[in-house]
Amino acid sequence: MTRFSYTILFVRDMARSVAFYRDLIGLPLRMESPQWSEFDTAGCTLALHLAAAGELPPVEENKIPAGHAHTGFQVDDIDAFAARMEGASVPLMRAVKLEDFGGRMGVWRDPDGIPVSILQMP
């Protein structure tokens, strides 16, 4: 059986990205180093890898080209989460709204512009 084990995000500034995913997203940090850091999630490891120089252009909602990815997390209280992100001046990509499937979801950008979806299910 094949099991999804980890996702790697390539980041420009390890300390800044670790702080974002640990302090704002709320993920438990498993290990941190200058080149590679890992967070525990319920079933998959989120890994950060220091990127080479260069940048991809920022993506727009509903205009994400092939080759890009974006992470998604579920929270118990999306309004409290949104307030925390606003207080930290995290760029909002899409405001929280009720989705067709019944959940409420918003999308923010991490320090490298990677979209991060946050979902609260009813």
Backbone as XML, in Angstrom:
<?xml version="1.0"?>
<chain id="A" units="angstrom">
  <residue number="1" name="MET">
    <atom name="N" x="0.841" y="-1.188" z="0.000"/>
    <atom name="CA" x="0.000" y="0.000" z="0.000"/>
    <atom name="C" x="0.883" y="1.246" z="0.000"/>
  </residue>
  <residue number="2" name="THR">
    <atom name="N" x="0.545" y="2.225" z="-0.800"/>
    <atom name="CA" x="1.245" y="3.501" z="-0.827"/>
    <atom name="C" x="0.535" y="4.456" z="0.120"/>
  </residue>
  <residue number="3" name="ARG">
    <atom name="N" x="1.320" y="5.129" z="0.950"/>
    <atom name="CA" x="0.749" y="6.061" z="1.920"/>
    <atom name="C" x="1.411" y="7.424" z="1.746"/>
  </residue>
  <residue number="4" name="PHE">
    <atom name="N" x="0.596" y="8.469" z="1.717"/>
    <atom name="CA" x="1.128" y="9.834" z="1.620"/>
    <atom name="C" x="1.875" y="10.139" z="2.908"/>
  </residue>
  <residue number="5" name="SER">
    <atom name="N" x="3.122" y="10.526" z="2.813"/>
    <atom name="CA" x="3.983" y="10.645" z="3.980"/>
    <atom name="C" x="4.416" y="12.076" z="4.292"/>
  </residue>
  <residue number="6" name="TYR">
    <atom name="N" x="4.780" y="12.849" z="3.267"/>
    <atom name="CA" x="5.258" y="14.203" z="3.522"/>
    <atom name="C" x="5.068" y="15.098" z="2.314"/>
  </residue>
  <residue number="7" name="THR">
    <atom name="N" x="5.089" y="16.391" z="2.596"/>
    <atom name="CA" x="5.083" y="17.436" z="1.584"/>
    <atom name="C" x="6.265" y="18.346" z="1.882"/>
  </residue>
  <residue number="8" name="ILE">
    <atom name="N" x="6.974" y="18.749" z="0.845"/>
    <atom name="CA" x="8.123" y="19.652" z="1.011"/>
    <atom name="C" x="7.774" y="20.997" z="0.389"/>
  </residue>
  <residue number="9" name="LEU">
    <atom name="N" x="7.957" y="22.063" z="1.165"/>
    <atom name="CA" x="7.845" y="23.421" z="0.652"/>
    <atom name="C" x="9.250" y="24.009" z="0.592"/>
  </residue>
  <residue number="10" name="PHE">
    <atom name="N" x="9.600" y="24.591" z="-0.535"/>
    <atom name="CA" x="10.901" y="25.223" z="-0.691"/>
    <atom name="C" x="10.756" y="26.694" z="-0.308"/>
  </residue>
  <residue number="11" name="VAL">
    <atom name="N" x="11.570" y="27.129" z="0.650"/>
    <atom name="CA" x="11.419" y="28.461" z="1.244"/>
    <atom name="C" x="12.709" y="29.261" z="1.125"/>
  </residue>
  <residue number="12" name="ARG">
    <atom name="N" x="12.577" y="30.594" z="1.118"/>
    <atom name="CA" x="13.744" y="31.481" z="1.010"/>
    <atom name="C" x="14.420" y="31.740" z="2.343"/>
  </residue>
  <residue number="13" name="ASP">
    <atom name="N" x="13.650" y="31.773" z="3.419"/>
    <atom name="CA" x="14.175" y="32.119" z="4.742"/>
    <atom name="C" x="13.629" y="31.114" z="5.749"/>
  </residue>
  <residue number="14" name="MET">
    <atom name="N" x="14.484" y="30.176" z="6.167"/>
    <atom name="CA" x="14.035" y="29.080" z="7.021"/>
    <atom name="C" x="13.448" y="29.584" z="8.332"/>
  </residue>
  <residue number="15" name="ALA">
    <atom name="N" x="14.128" y="30.478" z="9.015"/>
    <atom name="CA" x="13.640" y="30.958" z="10.316"/>
    <atom name="C" x="12.280" y="31.640" z="10.183"/>
  </residue>
  <residue number="16" name="ARG">
    <atom name="N" x="12.120" y="32.450" z="9.166"/>
    <atom name="CA" x="10.850" y="33.145" z="8.942"/>
    <atom name="C" x="9.723" y="32.157" z="8.645"/>
  </residue>
  <residue number="17" name="SER">
    <atom name="N" x="9.995" y="31.161" z="7.824"/>
    <atom name="CA" x="8.970" y="30.177" z="7.482"/>
    <atom name="C" x="8.652" y="29.256" z="8.657"/>
  </residue>
  <residue number="18" name="VAL">
    <atom name="N" x="9.662" y="28.871" z="9.422"/>
    <atom name="CA" x="9.408" y="28.061" z="10.628"/>
    <atom name="C" x="8.504" y="28.840" z="11.569"/>
  </residue>
  <residue number="19" name="ALA">
    <atom name="N" x="8.798" y="30.105" z="11.790"/>
    <atom name="CA" x="7.969" y="30.927" z="12.681"/>
    <atom name="C" x="6.534" y="31.012" z="12.166"/>
  </residue>
  <residue number="20" name="PHE">
    <atom name="N" x="6.358" y="31.170" z="10.866"/>
    <atom name="CA" x="5.011" y="31.259" z="10.287"/>
    <atom name="C" x="4.230" y="29.979" z="10.550"/>
  </residue>
  <residue number="21" name="TYR">
    <atom name="N" x="4.768" y="28.836" z="10.174"/>
    <atom name="CA" x="4.028" y="27.581" z="10.305"/>
    <atom name="C" x="3.891" y="27.133" z="11.765"/>
  </residue>
  <residue number="22" name="ARG">
    <atom name="N" x="4.850" y="27.470" z="12.594"/>
    <atom name="CA" x="4.778" y="27.115" z="14.018"/>
    <atom name="C" x="3.873" y="28.084" z="14.781"/>
  </residue>
  <residue number="23" name="ASP">
    <atom name="N" x="4.125" y="29.374" z="14.658"/>
    <atom name="CA" x="3.465" y="30.364" z="15.520"/>
    <atom name="C" x="2.112" y="30.827" z="14.998"/>
  </residue>
  <residue number="24" name="LEU">
    <atom name="N" x="1.952" y="30.928" z="13.685"/>
    <atom name="CA" x="0.684" y="31.416" z="13.134"/>
    <atom name="C" x="-0.241" y="30.283" z="12.707"/>
  </residue>
  <residue number="25" name="ILE">
    <atom name="N" x="0.285" y="29.299" z="11.985"/>
    <atom name="CA" x="-0.541" y="28.164" z="11.591"/>
    <atom name="C" x="-0.780" y="27.247" z="12.792"/>
  </residue>
  <residue number="26" name="GLY">
    <atom name="N" x="0.203" y="27.140" z="13.683"/>
    <atom name="CA" x="0.029" y="26.353" z="14.904"/>
    <atom name="C" x="0.492" y="24.910" z="14.810"/>
  </residue>
  <residue number="27" name="LEU">
    <atom name="N" x="1.403" y="24.615" z="13.885"/>
    <atom name="CA" x="1.889" y="23.246" z="13.749"/>
    <atom name="C" x="3.010" y="22.959" z="14.742"/>
  </residue>
  <residue number="28" name="PRO">
    <atom name="N" x="3.030" y="21.755" z="15.323"/>
    <atom name="CA" x="4.123" y="21.392" z="16.223"/>
    <atom name="C" x="5.414" y="21.125" z="15.439"/>
  </residue>
  <residue number="29" name="LEU">
    <atom name="N" x="6.472" y="21.815" z="15.824"/>
    <atom name="CA" x="7.771" y="21.672" z="15.171"/>
    <atom name="C" x="8.449" y="20.396" z="15.668"/>
  </residue>
  <residue number="30" name="ARG">
    <atom name="N" x="8.788" y="19.507" z="14.744"/>
    <atom name="CA" x="9.467" y="18.256" z="15.084"/>
    <atom name="C" x="10.981" y="18.466" z="15.135"/>
  </residue>
  <residue number="31" name="MET">
    <atom name="N" x="11.512" y="19.151" z="14.136"/>
    <atom name="CA" x="12.959" y="19.423" z="14.100"/>
    <atom name="C" x="13.218" y="20.617" z="13.202"/>
  </residue>
  <residue number="32" name="GLU">
    <atom name="N" x="14.321" y="21.316" z="13.487"/>
    <atom name="CA" x="14.675" y="22.513" z="12.722"/>
    <atom name="C" x="16.167" y="22.534" z="12.471"/>
  </residue>
  <residue number="33" name="SER">
    <atom name="N" x="16.539" y="22.856" z="11.245"/>
    <atom name="CA" x="17.940" y="23.070" z="10.892"/>
    <atom name="C" x="17.983" y="24.162" z="9.834"/>
  </residue>
  <residue number="34" name="PRO">
    <atom name="N" x="19.160" y="24.678" z="9.501"/>
    <atom name="CA" x="19.232" y="25.754" z="8.505"/>
    <atom name="C" x="18.748" y="25.344" z="7.107"/>
  </residue>
  <residue number="35" name="GLN">
    <atom name="N" x="18.830" y="24.057" z="6.765"/>
    <atom name="CA" x="18.461" y="23.585" z="5.430"/>
    <atom name="C" x="17.140" y="22.829" z="5.380"/>
  </residue>
  <residue number="36" name="TRP">
    <atom name="N" x="16.708" y="22.258" z="6.525"/>
    <atom name="CA" x="15.546" y="21.353" z="6.525"/>
    <atom name="C" x="14.865" y="21.422" z="7.878"/>
  </residue>
  <residue number="37" name="SER">
    <atom name="N" x="13.554" y="21.577" z="7.888"/>
    <atom name="CA" x="12.777" y="21.566" z="9.126"/>
    <atom name="C" x="11.510" y="20.751" z="8.886"/>
  </residue>
  <residue number="38" name="GLU">
    <atom name="N" x="10.971" y="20.175" z="9.965"/>
    <atom name="CA" x="9.782" y="19.336" z="9.845"/>
    <atom name="C" x="8.766" y="19.675" z="10.917"/>
  </residue>
  <residue number="39" name="PHE">
    <atom name="N" x="7.482" y="19.568" z="10.520"/>
    <atom name="CA" x="6.355" y="19.759" z="11.430"/>
    <atom name="C" x="5.518" y="18.491" z="11.447"/>
  </residue>
  <residue number="40" name="ASP">
    <atom name="N" x="4.991" y="18.172" z="12.620"/>
    <atom name="CA" x="4.041" y="17.074" z="12.741"/>
    <atom name="C" x="2.656" y="17.581" z="12.384"/>
  </residue>
  <residue number="41" name="THR">
    <atom name="N" x="1.940" y="16.798" z="11.629"/>
    <atom name="CA" x="0.521" y="17.034" z="11.402"/>
    <atom name="C" x="-0.155" y="15.689" z="11.644"/>
  </residue>
  <residue number="42" name="ALA">
    <atom name="N" x="-1.434" y="15.665" z="11.605"/>
    <atom name="CA" x="-2.163" y="14.421" z="11.873"/>
    <atom name="C" x="-2.139" y="13.507" z="10.646"/>
  </residue>
  <residue number="43" name="GLY">
    <atom name="N" x="-0.994" y="12.908" z="10.362"/>
    <atom name="CA" x="-0.939" y="11.939" z="9.282"/>
    <atom name="C" x="0.091" y="12.201" z="8.202"/>
  </residue>
  <residue number="44" name="CYS">
    <atom name="N" x="0.688" y="13.381" z="8.184"/>
    <atom name="CA" x="1.641" y="13.724" z="7.132"/>
    <atom name="C" x="2.653" y="14.704" z="7.709"/>
  </residue>
  <residue number="45" name="THR">
    <atom name="N" x="3.867" y="14.615" z="7.269"/>
    <atom name="CA" x="4.895" y="15.565" z="7.684"/>
    <atom name="C" x="4.928" y="16.728" z="6.698"/>
  </residue>
  <residue number="46" name="LEU">
    <atom name="N" x="4.932" y="17.944" z="7.220"/>
    <atom name="CA" x="5.189" y="19.114" z="6.396"/>
    <atom name="C" x="6.657" y="19.457" z="6.598"/>
  </residue>
  <residue number="47" name="ALA">
    <atom name="N" x="7.427" y="19.414" z="5.516"/>
    <atom name="CA" x="8.855" y="19.707" z="5.578"/>
    <atom name="C" x="9.138" y="21.010" z="4.848"/>
  </residue>
  <residue number="48" name="LEU">
    <atom name="N" x="10.071" y="21.776" z="5.396"/>
    <atom name="CA" x="10.562" y="22.986" z="4.736"/>
    <atom name="C" x="11.996" y="22.722" z="4.307"/>
  </residue>
  <residue number="49" name="HIS">
    <atom name="N" x="12.311" y="23.081" z="3.084"/>
    <atom name="CA" x="13.653" y="22.909" z="2.545"/>
    <atom name="C" x="14.116" y="24.274" z="2.064"/>
  </residue>
  <residue number="50" name="LEU">
    <atom name="N" x="15.335" y="24.654" z="2.405"/>
    <atom name="CA" x="15.858" y="25.930" z="1.938"/>
    <atom name="C" x="15.981" y="25.894" z="0.420"/>
  </residue>
  <residue number="51" name="ALA">
    <atom name="N" x="15.421" y="26.886" z="-0.231"/>
    <atom name="CA" x="15.379" y="26.930" z="-1.691"/>
    <atom name="C" x="16.651" y="27.536" z="-2.268"/>
  </residue>
  <residue number="52" name="ALA">
    <atom name="N" x="16.883" y="27.227" z="-3.523"/>
    <atom name="CA" x="17.938" y="27.891" z="-4.278"/>
    <atom name="C" x="17.464" y="29.308" z="-4.592"/>
  </residue>
  <residue number="53" name="ALA">
    <atom name="N" x="18.354" y="30.139" z="-5.083"/>
    <atom name="CA" x="17.987" y="31.504" z="-5.451"/>
    <atom name="C" x="16.960" y="31.488" z="-6.572"/>
  </residue>
  <residue number="54" name="GLY">
    <atom name="N" x="16.180" y="32.532" z="-6.634"/>
    <atom name="CA" x="15.174" y="32.658" z="-7.682"/>
    <atom name="C" x="13.786" y="32.582" z="-7.088"/>
  </residue>
  <residue number="55" name="GLU">
    <atom name="N" x="12.824" y="33.083" z="-7.831"/>
    <atom name="CA" x="11.452" y="33.118" z="-7.350"/>
    <atom name="C" x="10.499" y="32.775" z="-8.474"/>
  </residue>
  <residue number="56" name="LEU">
    <atom name="N" x="9.387" y="32.151" z="-8.095"/>
    <atom name="CA" x="8.277" y="31.974" z="-9.022"/>
    <atom name="C" x="7.382" y="33.196" z="-8.901"/>
  </residue>
  <residue number="57" name="PRO">
    <atom name="N" x="6.704" y="33.566" z="-9.960"/>
    <atom name="CA" x="5.772" y="34.686" z="-9.839"/>
    <atom name="C" x="4.634" y="34.307" z="-8.889"/>
  </residue>
  <residue number="58" name="PRO">
    <atom name="N" x="4.081" y="35.272" z="-8.164"/>
    <atom name="CA" x="2.980" y="34.956" z="-7.255"/>
    <atom name="C" x="1.763" y="34.453" z="-8.026"/>
  </residue>
  <residue number="59" name="VAL">
    <atom name="N" x="1.009" y="33.581" z="-7.378"/>
    <atom name="CA" x="-0.190" y="33.034" z="-8.017"/>
    <atom name="C" x="-1.401" y="33.836" z="-7.593"/>
  </residue>
  <residue number="60" name="GLU">
    <atom name="N" x="-2.415" y="33.794" z="-8.434"/>
    <atom name="CA" x="-3.683" y="34.443" z="-8.137"/>
    <atom name="C" x="-4.734" y="33.360" z="-7.958"/>
  </residue>
  <residue number="61" name="GLU">
    <atom name="N" x="-5.752" y="33.674" z="-7.165"/>
    <atom name="CA" x="-6.833" y="32.721" z="-6.969"/>
    <atom name="C" x="-7.437" y="32.352" z="-8.321"/>
  </residue>
  <residue number="62" name="ASN">
    <atom name="N" x="-7.682" y="31.074" z="-8.485"/>
    <atom name="CA" x="-8.254" y="30.511" z="-9.711"/>
    <atom name="C" x="-7.368" y="30.699" z="-10.942"/>
  </residue>
  <residue number="63" name="LYS">
    <atom name="N" x="-6.116" y="31.091" z="-10.747"/>
    <atom name="CA" x="-5.171" y="31.217" z="-11.860"/>
    <atom name="C" x="-3.838" y="30.610" z="-11.439"/>
  </residue>
  <residue number="64" name="ILE">
    <atom name="N" x="-3.890" y="29.419" z="-10.882"/>
    <atom name="CA" x="-2.669" y="28.764" z="-10.406"/>
    <atom name="C" x="-2.168" y="27.844" z="-11.513"/>
  </residue>
  <residue number="65" name="PRO">
    <atom name="N" x="-0.979" y="28.118" z="-12.051"/>
    <atom name="CA" x="-0.481" y="27.306" z="-13.156"/>
    <atom name="C" x="0.018" y="25.947" z="-12.678"/>
  </residue>
  <residue number="66" name="ALA">
    <atom name="N" x="0.129" y="25.023" z="-13.615"/>
    <atom name="CA" x="0.693" y="23.707" z="-13.328"/>
    <atom name="C" x="2.083" y="23.881" z="-12.720"/>
  </residue>
  <residue number="67" name="GLY">
    <atom name="N" x="2.423" y="22.988" z="-11.820"/>
    <atom name="CA" x="3.728" y="23.036" z="-11.172"/>
    <atom name="C" x="3.696" y="23.703" z="-9.814"/>
  </residue>
  <residue number="68" name="HIS">
    <atom name="N" x="2.594" y="24.330" z="-9.473"/>
    <atom name="CA" x="2.446" y="24.971" z="-8.170"/>
    <atom name="C" x="1.642" y="24.041" z="-7.258"/>
  </residue>
  <residue number="69" name="ALA">
    <atom name="N" x="1.795" y="24.246" z="-5.974"/>
    <atom name="CA" x="1.002" y="23.494" z="-5.004"/>
    <atom name="C" x="0.534" y="24.469" z="-3.942"/>
  </residue>
  <residue number="70" name="HIS">
    <atom name="N" x="-0.406" y="23.991" z="-3.128"/>
    <atom name="CA" x="-0.785" y="24.817" z="-2.001"/>
    <atom name="C" x="-1.283" y="23.937" z="-0.891"/>
  </residue>
  <residue number="71" name="THR">
    <atom name="N" x="-0.989" y="24.358" z="0.332"/>
    <atom name="CA" x="-1.300" y="23.540" z="1.496"/>
    <atom name="C" x="-2.672" y="23.901" z="2.034"/>
  </residue>
  <residue number="72" name="GLY">
    <atom name="N" x="-3.236" y="22.991" z="2.798"/>
    <atom name="CA" x="-4.530" y="23.234" z="3.420"/>
    <atom name="C" x="-4.562" y="22.633" z="4.812"/>
  </residue>
  <residue number="73" name="PHE">
    <atom name="N" x="-5.161" y="23.366" z="5.733"/>
    <atom name="CA" x="-5.262" y="22.925" z="7.120"/>
    <atom name="C" x="-6.680" y="23.154" z="7.607"/>
  </residue>
  <residue number="74" name="GLN">
    <atom name="N" x="-7.105" y="22.332" z="8.556"/>
    <atom name="CA" x="-8.428" y="22.483" z="9.143"/>
    <atom name="C" x="-8.284" y="23.000" z="10.569"/>
  </residue>
  <residue number="75" name="VAL">
    <atom name="N" x="-9.139" y="23.952" z="10.940"/>
    <atom name="CA" x="-9.139" y="24.536" z="12.281"/>
    <atom name="C" x="-10.540" y="24.436" z="12.877"/>
  </residue>
  <residue number="76" name="ASP">
    <atom name="N" x="-10.608" y="24.595" z="14.195"/>
    <atom name="CA" x="-11.902" y="24.563" z="14.890"/>
    <atom name="C" x="-12.631" y="25.898" z="14.807"/>
  </residue>
  <residue number="77" name="ASP">
    <atom name="N" x="-11.873" y="27.011" z="14.752"/>
    <atom name="CA" x="-12.480" y="28.346" z="14.780"/>
    <atom name="C" x="-11.793" y="29.233" z="13.745"/>
  </residue>
  <residue number="78" name="ILE">
    <atom name="N" x="-12.361" y="29.302" z="12.555"/>
    <atom name="CA" x="-11.732" y="30.057" z="11.475"/>
    <atom name="C" x="-11.769" y="31.561" z="11.729"/>
  </residue>
  <residue number="79" name="ASP">
    <atom name="N" x="-12.769" y="32.043" z="12.478"/>
    <atom name="CA" x="-12.818" y="33.477" z="12.766"/>
    <atom name="C" x="-11.659" y="33.891" z="13.668"/>
  </residue>
  <residue number="80" name="ALA">
    <atom name="N" x="-11.367" y="33.081" z="14.683"/>
    <atom name="CA" x="-10.219" y="33.361" z="15.553"/>
    <atom name="C" x="-8.920" y="33.253" z="14.766"/>
  </residue>
  <residue number="81" name="PHE">
    <atom name="N" x="-8.836" y="32.253" z="13.881"/>
    <atom name="CA" x="-7.655" y="32.091" z="13.046"/>
    <atom name="C" x="-7.466" y="33.308" z="12.147"/>
  </residue>
  <residue number="82" name="ALA">
    <atom name="N" x="-8.548" y="33.752" z="11.493"/>
    <atom name="CA" x="-8.476" y="34.908" z="10.594"/>
    <atom name="C" x="-8.038" y="36.161" z="11.351"/>
  </residue>
  <residue number="83" name="ALA">
    <atom name="N" x="-8.521" y="36.343" z="12.577"/>
    <atom name="CA" x="-8.125" y="37.498" z="13.388"/>
    <atom name="C" x="-6.633" y="37.442" z="13.705"/>
  </residue>
  <residue number="84" name="ARG">
    <atom name="N" x="-6.121" y="36.235" z="14.012"/>
    <atom name="CA" x="-4.687" y="36.081" z="14.301"/>
    <atom name="C" x="-3.860" y="36.430" z="13.065"/>
  </residue>
  <residue number="85" name="MET">
    <atom name="N" x="-4.301" y="35.980" z="11.895"/>
    <atom name="CA" x="-3.568" y="36.278" z="10.663"/>
    <atom name="C" x="-3.603" y="37.774" z="10.355"/>
  </residue>
  <residue number="86" name="GLU">
    <atom name="N" x="-4.761" y="38.392" z="10.546"/>
    <atom name="CA" x="-4.875" y="39.838" z="10.309"/>
    <atom name="C" x="-3.978" y="40.604" z="11.274"/>
  </residue>
  <residue number="87" name="GLY">
    <atom name="N" x="-3.965" y="40.197" z="12.540"/>
    <atom name="CA" x="-3.116" y="40.851" z="13.533"/>
    <atom name="C" x="-1.639" y="40.741" z="13.217"/>
  </residue>
  <residue number="88" name="ALA">
    <atom name="N" x="-1.256" y="39.679" z="12.500"/>
    <atom name="CA" x="0.137" y="39.483" z="12.102"/>
    <atom name="C" x="0.416" y="40.020" z="10.702"/>
  </residue>
  <residue number="89" name="SER">
    <atom name="N" x="-0.567" y="40.691" z="10.098"/>
    <atom name="CA" x="-0.440" y="41.270" z="8.750"/>
    <atom name="C" x="-0.073" y="40.243" z="7.688"/>
  </residue>
  <residue number="90" name="VAL">
    <atom name="N" x="-0.624" y="39.035" z="7.818"/>
    <atom name="CA" x="-0.398" y="38.001" z="6.810"/>
    <atom name="C" x="-1.285" y="38.316" z="5.609"/>
  </residue>
  <residue number="91" name="PRO">
    <atom name="N" x="-0.723" y="38.346" z="4.400"/>
    <atom name="CA" x="-1.513" y="38.693" z="3.215"/>
    <atom name="C" x="-2.660" y="37.704" z="2.977"/>
  </residue>
  <residue number="92" name="LEU">
    <atom name="N" x="-3.832" y="38.261" z="2.780"/>
    <atom name="CA" x="-5.032" y="37.487" z="2.508"/>
    <atom name="C" x="-5.174" y="37.316" z="0.997"/>
  </residue>
  <residue number="93" name="MET">
    <atom name="N" x="-5.336" y="36.085" z="0.558"/>
    <atom name="CA" x="-5.525" y="35.811" z="-0.868"/>
    <atom name="C" x="-7.017" y="35.730" z="-1.192"/>
  </residue>
  <residue number="94" name="ARG">
    <atom name="N" x="-7.798" y="35.156" z="-0.266"/>
    <atom name="CA" x="-9.242" y="35.072" z="-0.448"/>
    <atom name="C" x="-9.914" y="35.077" z="0.911"/>
  </residue>
  <residue number="95" name="ALA">
    <atom name="N" x="-10.864" y="35.971" z="1.106"/>
    <atom name="CA" x="-11.556" y="36.103" z="2.388"/>
    <atom name="C" x="-12.324" y="34.823" z="2.719"/>
  </residue>
  <residue number="96" name="VAL">
    <atom name="N" x="-12.552" y="34.636" z="4.000"/>
    <atom name="CA" x="-13.320" y="33.486" z="4.469"/>
    <atom name="C" x="-14.729" y="33.554" z="3.908"/>
  </residue>
  <residue number="97" name="LYS">
    <atom name="N" x="-15.170" y="32.437" z="3.351"/>
    <atom name="CA" x="-16.539" y="32.374" z="2.832"/>
    <atom name="C" x="-17.056" y="30.952" z="2.969"/>
  </residue>
  <residue number="98" name="LEU">
    <atom name="N" x="-18.371" y="30.824" z="2.938"/>
    <atom name="CA" x="-19.028" y="29.527" z="2.990"/>
    <atom name="C" x="-18.876" y="28.846" z="1.633"/>
  </residue>
  <residue number="99" name="GLU">
    <atom name="N" x="-18.390" y="27.621" z="1.653"/>
    <atom name="CA" x="-18.179" y="26.859" z="0.417"/>
    <atom name="C" x="-19.392" y="25.972" z="0.121"/>
  </residue>
  <residue number="100" name="ASP">
    <atom name="N" x="-19.495" y="25.505" z="-1.118"/>
    <atom name="CA" x="-20.597" y="24.644" z="-1.534"/>
    <atom name="C" x="-20.693" y="23.367" z="-0.697"/>
  </residue>
  <residue number="101" name="PHE">
    <atom name="N" x="-19.567" y="22.876" z="-0.202"/>
    <atom name="CA" x="-19.556" y="21.624" z="0.555"/>
    <atom name="C" x="-19.909" y="21.829" z="2.029"/>
  </residue>
  <residue number="102" name="GLY">
    <atom name="N" x="-20.210" y="23.072" z="2.426"/>
    <atom name="CA" x="-20.675" y="23.343" z="3.781"/>
    <atom name="C" x="-19.642" y="23.892" z="4.741"/>
  </residue>
  <residue number="103" name="GLY">
    <atom name="N" x="-18.373" y="23.845" z="4.374"/>
    <atom name="CA" x="-17.327" y="24.399" z="5.230"/>
    <atom name="C" x="-17.084" y="25.863" z="4.925"/>
  </residue>
  <residue number="104" name="ARG">
    <atom name="N" x="-16.420" y="26.531" z="5.848"/>
    <atom name="CA" x="-15.989" y="27.919" z="5.628"/>
    <atom name="C" x="-14.486" y="27.892" z="5.417"/>
  </residue>
  <residue number="105" name="MET">
    <atom name="N" x="-14.016" y="28.584" z="4.372"/>
    <atom name="CA" x="-12.605" y="28.531" z="4.023"/>
    <atom name="C" x="-12.101" y="29.903" z="3.610"/>
  </residue>
  <residue number="106" name="GLY">
    <atom name="N" x="-10.855" y="30.191" z="3.986"/>
    <atom name="CA" x="-10.133" y="31.370" z="3.547"/>
    <atom name="C" x="-8.757" y="30.942" z="3.082"/>
  </residue>
  <residue number="107" name="VAL">
    <atom name="N" x="-8.088" y="31.805" z="2.325"/>
    <atom name="CA" x="-6.754" y="31.487" z="1.809"/>
    <atom name="C" x="-5.826" y="32.660" z="2.100"/>
  </residue>
  <residue number="108" name="TRP">
    <atom name="N" x="-4.689" y="32.368" z="2.717"/>
    <atom name="CA" x="-3.652" y="33.353" z="3.021"/>
    <atom name="C" x="-2.384" y="32.970" z="2.277"/>
  </residue>
  <residue number="109" name="ARG">
    <atom name="N" x="-1.410" y="33.866" z="2.276"/>
    <atom name="CA" x="-0.107" y="33.587" z="1.649"/>
    <atom name="C" x="0.944" y="33.421" z="2.732"/>
  </residue>
  <residue number="110" name="ASP">
    <atom name="N" x="1.769" y="32.387" z="2.591"/>
    <atom name="CA" x="2.869" y="32.210" z="3.530"/>
    <atom name="C" x="3.973" y="33.216" z="3.169"/>
  </residue>
  <residue number="111" name="PRO">
    <atom name="N" x="5.080" y="33.248" z="3.895"/>
    <atom name="CA" x="6.122" y="34.256" z="3.619"/>
    <atom name="C" x="6.709" y="34.206" z="2.209"/>
  </residue>
  <residue number="112" name="ASP">
    <atom name="N" x="6.580" y="33.065" z="1.524"/>
    <atom name="CA" x="7.077" y="32.953" z="0.156"/>
    <atom name="C" x="5.969" y="33.082" z="-0.876"/>
  </residue>
  <residue number="113" name="GLY">
    <atom name="N" x="4.764" y="33.452" z="-0.433"/>
    <atom name="CA" x="3.645" y="33.640" z="-1.349"/>
    <atom name="C" x="2.870" y="32.374" z="-1.653"/>
  </residue>
  <residue number="114" name="ILE">
    <atom name="N" x="3.212" y="31.264" z="-1.005"/>
    <atom name="CA" x="2.514" y="30.002" z="-1.233"/>
    <atom name="C" x="1.121" y="30.097" z="-0.626"/>
  </residue>
  <residue number="115" name="PRO">
    <atom name="N" x="0.069" y="29.774" z="-1.389"/>
    <atom name="CA" x="-1.274" y="29.812" z="-0.819"/>
    <atom name="C" x="-1.449" y="28.766" z="0.280"/>
  </residue>
  <residue number="116" name="VAL">
    <atom name="N" x="-2.119" y="29.175" z="1.362"/>
    <atom name="CA" x="-2.421" y="28.293" z="2.485"/>
    <atom name="C" x="-3.925" y="28.399" z="2.737"/>
  </residue>
  <residue number="117" name="SER">
    <atom name="N" x="-4.647" y="27.313" z="2.450"/>
    <atom name="CA" x="-6.095" y="27.280" z="2.691"/>
    <atom name="C" x="-6.337" y="26.860" z="4.130"/>
  </residue>
  <residue number="118" name="ILE">
    <atom name="N" x="-7.282" y="27.550" z="4.762"/>
    <atom name="CA" x="-7.691" y="27.210" z="6.124"/>
    <atom name="C" x="-9.188" y="26.946" z="6.078"/>
  </residue>
  <residue number="119" name="LEU">
    <atom name="N" x="-9.573" y="25.797" z="6.607"/>
    <atom name="CA" x="-10.954" y="25.322" z="6.523"/>
    <atom name="C" x="-11.519" y="25.053" z="7.909"/>
  </residue>
  <residue number="120" name="GLN">
    <atom name="N" x="-12.770" y="25.443" z="8.101"/>
    <atom name="CA" x="-13.528" y="25.031" z="9.276"/>
    <atom name="C" x="-14.771" y="24.314" z="8.774"/>
  </residue>
  <residue number="121" name="MET">
    <atom name="N" x="-14.931" y="23.081" z="9.197"/>
    <atom name="CA" x="-16.126" y="22.309" z="8.820"/>
    <atom name="C" x="-17.206" y="22.562" z="9.849"/>
  </residue>
  <residue number="122" name="PRO">
    <atom name="N" x="-18.488" y="22.443" z="9.438"/>
    <atom name="CA" x="-19.578" y="22.686" z="10.392"/>
    <atom name="C" x="-19.600" y="21.644" z="11.514"/>
  </residue>
</chain>
